[in-house]
């Protein structure tokens, strides 16, 4: 008995990827990048790397404003390529045909 080739199994996925609208791909990339930025923000929070020491002068509002700075750092990191999480998310969604 001859086994079907990889192309037979992949044809529905390839068809889905080829028929995905450019708008859907842009939305997927944007969502994946936002998720990566949020992940990076949480990692920065856990490691306290991006936490400024006394740069806001202390007080009750310092933690809140420090989180804005941490989120901005995370967004810039994600825009610059991040750690590749957004790329893996997009690739996984495309492999599943969820685009």
C-alpha positions in Angstrom: 0.0 0.0 0.0 1.4 3.4 -1.0 1.2 6.2 1.6 -0.1 9.6 0.5 2.5 12.3 -0.1 3.0 15.3 2.1 1.5 17.5 -0.5 -1.8 15.7 -0.2 -2.0 16.4 3.5 -0.7 20.0 3.1 -3.0 21.0 0.2 -5.9 22.3 2.4 -3.5 24.3 4.5 -1.7 25.8 1.5 -5.0 26.6 -0.1 -6.1 28.4 3.1 -2.9 30.4 3.3 -3.0 31.4 -0.4 -6.7 32.5 -0.1 -6.2 34.5 3.2 -6.9 38.1 2.7 -4.0 40.6 3.1 -6.2 42.4 5.7 -6.5 39.2 7.8 -2.7 38.7 7.6 -2.1 42.3 8.8 -4.6 41.8 11.7 -2.9 38.6 12.7 0.6 40.2 12.6 -0.7 43.1 14.6 -2.4 40.9 17.3 0.7 38.7 17.5 3.0 41.7 18.0 0.7 43.1 20.7 0.7 39.8 22.5 4.5 39.7 22.3 4.7 43.2 23.7 2.4 42.2 26.6 4.5 39.1 27.2 7.7 41.2 27.2 6.1 43.8 29.6 5.3 41.0 32.0 8.9 39.6 31.8 10.3 43.1 32.4 8.0 43.4 35.4 9.1 40.1 36.8 12.8 40.8 36.4 12.5 44.5 37.4 14.9 45.3 34.6 12.9 48.3 33.3 11.9 49.5 36.7 13.3 53.0 37.3 14.7 53.6 40.7 13.4 56.8 42.2 13.2 58.3 38.7 9.6 59.5 39.4 10.4 60.9 42.8 8.7 58.1 44.7 5.1 58.4 46.0 1.9 56.5 45.3 1.8 57.2 41.6 5.3 56.0 40.8 4.3 52.3 40.3 1.5 53.3 37.9 3.7 55.5 35.8 6.6 53.0 35.9 4.2 50.5 34.3 3.5 52.9 31.4 7.3 53.1 30.9 7.7 49.4 31.0 4.8 48.9 28.5 6.5 51.5 26.2 9.8 49.6 26.4 8.1 46.3 25.7 6.3 47.8 22.6 9.6 49.1 21.2 11.3 45.8 21.8 8.4 44.0 20.0 8.6 46.5 17.1 12.3 45.9 16.8 11.8 42.1 16.4 11.4 41.2 20.0 12.3 37.6 20.9 10.6 36.1 17.9 7.3 35.2 19.7 5.1 37.1 17.3 6.8 35.3 14.3 6.1 31.9 16.0 2.5 32.8 16.7 1.9 33.9 13.1 3.7 30.7 11.8 1.6 28.5 14.1 -1.7 30.2 13.0 -0.7 29.9 9.4 0.2 26.2 9.8 -3.2 25.5 11.3 -4.9 27.5 8.6 -6.5 29.9 11.1 -5.8 32.9 9.0 
